[in-house]
Every structure is written in C-alpha cells, then in structure tokens.
Amino acid sequence: MNYKRILTGFAFLIIWVVILLLDNFWLLWLTCLALGGVMINEFYNMVLRHHEKKDRLAGTMLALLPLIVSYKGDPEIVAASLFVSLLLLIFYTLNRFPALCRDNSNDAGLDLMLSLGFGVFYVGFCGSHFAMIMAKPLGVNWLIWITLMIAASDTGAYYTGKLMGKTKLCPSISPGKTREGFLGGMIFTVSVSVAFSMTVFDQLPMTRMIPLTIIIFCVGVIGDLTVSIIKRSMGVKDSGKSLPGHGGILDRLDSVLLTIPILFYLLHFGFLPPSP
C-alpha cells in the first residue's frame, strides 16, 4: 500500500476543505491563484521544456489573466480576459516566429502557439471558475460537493482497479486505468454524492443529482486522460514533484479543471437551483 500517496492526498484534501469551510472569498481566490500559478508552471515546463525560458514566462503571464480577473465573479469579464490572452498569445508568436524558424523548423511557431493556447484555456480559463462558483449563493457547498466527487472518483477507481482491475480502459493513453476501476469509481462517487446531497441538498431530487454526478465523474476521467496524453507525448511520468506520491499539483487537479466549468454553467444558466 502506498502510504505516502494516502497521507499526501488526505492532507491536501483536508487543507482544501478547511479553506472552503472558512467561507472567505478572497482566501479562496488567492489560493486558486497560487495553485493556478503552480499548475501553469508545471504545464509549460512539460510542453515547452525545449523552448526558451521567456516562452514559459509569457505563457504563465497570459494564463494567469483569467484567474486574476475571476475575483469579480463575472463570467463575461473572464471570457473577455480569455480573448485578450489568446490575442496577446498570437502577437507573441508572431514576434517569436522568425527566431523559431532559424533555431528549429517552420512548424515550431504553430507548436508554440498551440502549447501556449491550451495552457491558457485548460489551467487559466477553466481554473477561473472556482472563484466564480464561490461568488454564487451556496457556492461553498457546491465546491465542497465537487471536491468530494473528485476525491471519491480517484479513490474508488484507484483501489477498485488495484483489487479487481483486469481489462484496460485506455491502454495507449494510461495503462494503469481499467474498466473495473472506472465502474468502481463511478459507484463510489455516486454513493458519496447521494449521502452528501441528502444532508446538504436535501430538497434536490436524486433524479437530478445522480445524472449530474455521473456526468461530473465521466468528464473528470476525460480530464485525467487529457493530462495523461500530454505526459506520454512529452515522455514524463508526472507533471511535477510538489506532492509526494502524486507528482505535481496538476496531476492532483487534472480531473477537476474540466468539471468545475460544467458545474458553474449548470448553476449559472439555472439547470441547477442556486440553493436547496
């Protein structure tokens, strides 16, 4: 049993839940900004490791913009910041292109543009939705809920896969994941969701919460596989070394980065009521 993984994951979860329970928007925003900065650095250290340091610095600054403006809790401002970041990204690539062609090849500019752009979207834009959910009524409860969903998903899938996993889920992307682990993770996640919802969101029907939980679980797996593709393409095992037993912060939060916008937009457009 990997006790280092268990202790690190448990400590990380407890610290995050304590921050949420303090119900302080600015503390959460600063925490998300700090975590986002670490994840952006880990991402660009993977995908731009053969590029100059100024390329990674430019990407970090561009990706931080949506996270910074998320303190307003306004999705229109965040969307505008995403456009500004991508526009500046294009300008930066145009400026770097002559040097990239001399040092590498003609496709180096496209490689830089796409790498920078995905980091801005995946970490900066998606990560900004934490603060925007916090700004909504009962945002803390929803953030605790999705935190428990991701933790339950990872735990259920990991240990079910270890005990009963035989059939590979996506062997070319993540050889360690199994279909049995996938099903075990889903069952465990739905069970935790039902228990939490009956306590906190007791007026929301299970006919709504269970499908939502399954959607969040499946998208979380997609987020995990997305980072797995990047790591395999770059020939690295982990995004970083900041979390013993887990790798980097991005390895720990890769699932939630895609799921948190889904929860926000379901709340924002009224598919989920703002309060029970």
C-alpha positions in Angstrom: 0.0 0.0 0.0 1.3 3.4 -1.0 1.1 5.2 2.4 2.9 8.3 1.0 0.2 8.7 -1.6 -2.6 8.2 1.0 -1.1 10.7 3.5 -0.4 13.4 0.9 -3.8 13.1 -0.7 -5.6 13.2 2.6 -3.6 16.2 3.8 -4.2 18.1 0.6 -7.9 17.3 0.8 -8.2 18.5 4.4 -6.4 21.8 3.8 -8.6 22.5 0.8 -11.8 21.7 2.6 -10.7 23.9 5.6 -10.2 26.8 3.2 -13.6 26.2 1.8 -15.3 26.0 5.2 -13.7 29.3 6.2 -16.1 30.7 3.6 -13.8 33.6 2.7 -13.9 34.6 -1.0 -10.6 36.4 -1.0 -8.8 33.5 0.7 -10.2 31.1 -1.9 -9.3 33.4 -4.8 -5.7 33.8 -3.6 -5.5 30.0 -3.1 -6.7 29.3 -6.6 -4.4 31.9 -8.0 -1.4 30.3 -6.2 -2.4 26.8 -7.2 -3.1 28.0 -10.8 0.4 29.5 -10.9 2.0 26.3 -9.9 -0.1 24.2 -12.4 0.7 26.6 -15.2 4.4 26.4 -14.4 4.2 22.6 -14.3 2.3 22.5 -17.6 4.7 24.8 -19.5 7.7 23.0 -18.0 6.4 19.9 -19.7 5.2 21.1 -23.1 7.8 23.9 -23.6 10.8 22.3 -21.9 12.9 22.7 -25.1 11.9 26.3 -25.6 13.4 29.4 -24.1 12.6 30.4 -20.6 10.9 33.6 -21.9 8.3 31.4 -23.7 7.3 29.7 -20.5 7.2 33.1 -18.7 5.0 34.6 -21.4 2.6 31.6 -21.2 2.4 31.9 -17.4 1.5 35.6 -17.6 -1.1 35.0 -20.2 -2.7 32.0 -18.4 -2.9 33.9 -15.1 -5.0 36.7 -16.6 -8.4 34.8 -16.4 -7.5 33.6 -12.9 -6.7 37.2 -11.8 -9.9 38.8 -13.1 -12.1 35.9 -11.7 -12.2 37.9 -8.4 -15.1 39.8 -10.0 -17.1 36.6 -10.2 -18.3 37.8 -13.6 -18.2 35.2 -16.5 -18.3 38.0 -19.1 -15.1 39.5 -17.7 -13.4 36.1 -17.6 -14.4 35.4 -21.2 -13.1 38.8 -22.3 -9.8 38.1 -20.5 -9.6 34.8 -22.3 -9.9 36.6 -25.7 -7.3 39.1 -24.6 -4.9 36.4 -23.5 -5.3 34.5 -26.8 -4.9 37.7 -28.8 -1.7 38.6 -27.0 -0.6 35.0 -27.5 -0.9 35.4 -31.3 1.1 38.7 -31.1 3.8 37.0 -29.1 4.1 34.1 -31.5 4.3 36.5 -34.5 7.2 38.2 -32.8 8.9 34.9 -31.9 8.3 33.2 -35.3 11.5 34.4 -37.2 13.8 33.2 -34.4 11.9 29.9 -34.0 12.3 29.2 -37.8 16.0 29.9 -37.5 16.5 27.7 -34.5 14.0 24.9 -35.2 11.7 24.4 -38.1 8.7 26.0 -39.8 6.2 24.2 -37.5 7.8 25.5 -34.3 5.6 28.6 -34.4 2.4 26.5 -34.6 3.7 24.2 -31.8 4.4 27.2 -29.6 1.0 28.8 -30.3 -1.0 25.7 -29.6 1.0 24.8 -26.5 0.6 28.3 -25.0 -3.1 28.4 -26.0 -4.0 25.1 -24.4 -2.3 26.1 -21.1 -4.3 29.4 -21.1 -7.6 27.5 -21.7 -7.1 24.4 -19.5 -5.4 26.0 -16.5 -6.2 29.7 -16.7 -9.8 29.8 -18.0 -11.1 26.5 -16.6 -9.4 27.2 -13.2 -11.1 30.7 -13.0 -14.5 29.0 -12.5 -13.6 28.1 -8.9 -13.8 31.7 -7.8 -17.0 32.3 -9.9 -18.7 29.4 -8.2 -17.7 30.7 -4.8 -19.4 34.0 -5.7 -22.7 32.3 -6.2 -25.3 31.5 -3.5 -24.2 28.5 -1.5 -21.1 28.4 -3.7 -19.1 26.9 -0.8 -21.5 23.9 -0.6 -21.2 23.2 -4.3 -17.4 23.4 -4.2 -17.3 21.0 -1.3 -19.6 18.7 -3.2 -17.4 18.7 -6.4 -14.3 18.3 -4.2 -15.8 15.2 -2.6 -16.8 13.9 -6.1 -13.3 14.1 -7.5 -11.8 12.6 -4.3 -14.3 9.8 -4.4 -13.7 9.2 -8.0 -9.9 9.0 -7.6 -10.1 6.8 -4.5 -12.8 4.5 -5.8 -11.2 4.0 -9.2 -7.6 3.6 -7.8 -8.4 0.9 -5.2 -11.0 -0.9 -7.2 -8.6 -1.1 -10.1 -5.8 -2.3 -7.8 -8.1 -5.1 -6.3 -10.1 -6.2 -9.3 -8.7 -4.4 -12.4 -8.1 -6.7 -15.4 -9.4 -5.1 -18.5 -7.6 -2.0 -19.6 -9.6 1.2 -20.2 -7.3 3.2 -22.5 -4.0 1.2 -22.6 -2.5 3.5 -25.2 -3.0 6.6 -23.0 -3.0 5.4 -19.4 -2.1 1.7 -19.0 -2.9 1.7 -15.3 -6.6 2.5 -15.7 -9.1 -0.4 -16.0 -12.7 -0.7 -16.8 -13.3 -2.3 -13.4 -11.7 0.7 -11.8 -13.8 3.0 -13.9 -17.0 1.3 -12.7 -15.9 1.1 -9.1 -15.0 4.8 -9.2 -18.4 5.7 -10.6 -20.3 3.6 -8.0 -18.3 5.0 -5.1 -18.7 8.6 -6.4 -22.5 8.2 -6.8 -22.7 6.8 -3.3 -20.8 9.7 -1.8 -22.9 12.2 -3.8 -26.2 10.7 -2.6 -25.0 10.8 1.0 -23.8 14.4 0.8 -26.9 15.5 -1.2 -29.3 14.0 1.3 -27.6 16.1 4.0 -26.8 19.4 2.3 -29.0 19.5 -0.8 -31.9 17.5 0.7 -34.5 19.3 -1.5 -32.8 18.5 -4.8 -34.2 15.3 -6.3 -31.9 12.3 -6.8 -33.2 12.1 -10.4 -31.2 15.3 -10.9 -28.2 14.7 -8.7 -27.3 11.2 -9.8 -27.1 12.1 -13.6 -25.1 15.2 -12.6 -22.7 13.1 -10.6 -22.2 10.6 -13.4 -21.5 13.5 -15.9 -19.0 15.0 -13.5 -17.3 11.6 -12.9 -17.0 10.9 -16.7 -15.7 14.4 -17.5 -13.2 14.1 -14.6 -11.9 10.9 -16.2 -11.5 12.7 -19.5 -9.6 15.5 -17.8 -7.3 12.9 -16.2 -6.7 11.2 -19.6 -6.1 14.6 -21.2 -3.1 15.2 -19.0 -2.0 11.6 -19.5 -1.8 12.2 -23.2 0.3 15.3 -22.6 2.7 13.4 -20.3 3.1 10.5 -22.6 3.7 12.8 -25.5 6.3 14.6 -23.6 7.9 11.4 -22.2 7.4 12.3 -18.5 5.7 10.3 -15.7 4.4 13.3 -13.6 3.8 16.9 -14.1 6.0 17.8 -11.1 7.2 16.7 -7.7 5.4 19.0 -5.3 3.1 16.3 -4.0 4.9 13.1 -2.8 3.1 10.0 -4.1 1.0 12.0 -6.6 3.5 14.0 -8.7 2.6 17.7 -9.2 -0.4 19.8 -8.4 -1.6 19.4 -12.0 -1.6 15.6 -11.5 -3.8 16.0 -8.5 -6.3 18.6 -10.0 -6.3 17.5 -13.7 -9.8 16.0 -13.3 -11.4 19.0 -11.6 -10.2 21.5 -14.1 -12.7 20.3 -16.7 -15.5 19.5 -14.3 -15.6 22.8 -12.5 -16.8 24.9 -15.5 -19.6 22.3 -16.1 -20.9 22.8 -12.6 -20.6 26.6 -12.9 -22.6 26.8 -16.1 -25.3 24.5 -14.8 -25.7 26.8 -11.9 -25.3 30.0 -14.0 -28.0 29.1 -16.5 -30.4 27.7 -14.0 -30.2 24.0 -14.7 -29.4 23.6 -11.0 -31.1 25.8 -8.5 -28.8 28.2 -6.6 -30.0 26.9 -3.3 -31.9 23.9 -2.0 
